[in-house]
């Protein structure tokens, strides 16, 4: 499939790698061995976290995966009555580009991508299943980051920017982990959009106790990425529809309606209402793979609440959001409407490649940006991220790369 050729550099804010077994186990300290294990259950490999088998990821080895963009028609037009298995279509064996950066660069060339943020896939299950033990979370997250750096680096050829994870449960360790990542070239870090776990329960990362971390990010000149994850909201839904754990690949109608985009909406509300964005005005937050249809409702709530209790805010909450937050709409969202709402300089794009819910051919998003003028299209397709990450504003991918062929 030949890439759509664009006359400017493209920065994809949402790419993923698929982790092998050793990603969460290789660098675990001795006293944490077997906190995470892989076991065989009826002939299938499952991941076990703290002696509890998890079905969060149906195939945690990722040896066989859904094809990139397999769900495009589903998200654009609905299922048409097809089962989930039918929607996902024929799976494929993982290719080297899903696993290591050299091969991924070649695929980026074929797809017409100059730069990308590279997020983990499996890591999103870790924090929620360990939230009663912040020290354990910190140890496991550091082990993952060590593997990520060894395998992907945090800045690969100034084109792939992998996103080390940081948990804020213990501030000293969060700052220590941030420094470790920065020393190794990290240009962003990944913070889960969820309440912060602690020994005495959870709390908002918008509170002043977390300012040292936000200030350290500002001082380092890096944005903070908040990617969709398991944010712990299954516990609320379980009051209505009991279940063992959050299973993103087995949604029910109630959970799809009730969950909505509450985790990212509440996370942004916390950053604004608890003052973090006003106390740290130069902080920049990237909302990735959370869509954009939650933003208008959040703004409505901000406006209403500000009218009723302006004394609770250091500034208008919408202004704090518009200054500090970048939003990556889903590809099926209305980019022009989002640009009108938050400003074109804060709208970015992420293809979610190679996940099935993403775009098989990222640059073809340009076809859905016809409501924007050419300059707006350039900013969304890469210009805003290029400015934020301070990378060369030039086409760096190999335009002569052969088209990508996904094996049958």
Secondary structure, 3 states (H helix, E strand, C coil): CCCCCCCCCCEEEEEECCCCHHHHCCCCCHHHCCCEEEEEECCEEEEEECCEEECCCCCCCCCEECCCCCCHHHHHHCCCCCCHHHHHCCCEECCHHHCCHHHHHHHHHHHCCCEEEEECCHHHHCCHHHCCCHHHHHHHHHHHHHHHHHHHCCCECCCEEECEECCCCCHHHHHHHHHHHHHCCCCEEECCCCCECCCCCCECCCCHHHHHHHHHHHHHCCEEEEECCCCCCHHHHCCCCCCCCCCCCCCCHHHHHHHCCHHHHHHHHHHHHCCHHHHCCCCCEEEECCCCCCHHHHHHHHHHHHHHCHHHCCCCHHHHHHHHEEEECCCCCCHHHHHHHHCHHHEECCCCECCCCCCCCHHHHHHHCCCCCHHHHHHHHHHHHHHHHCCCCCCCCCCCCCCCCCCC
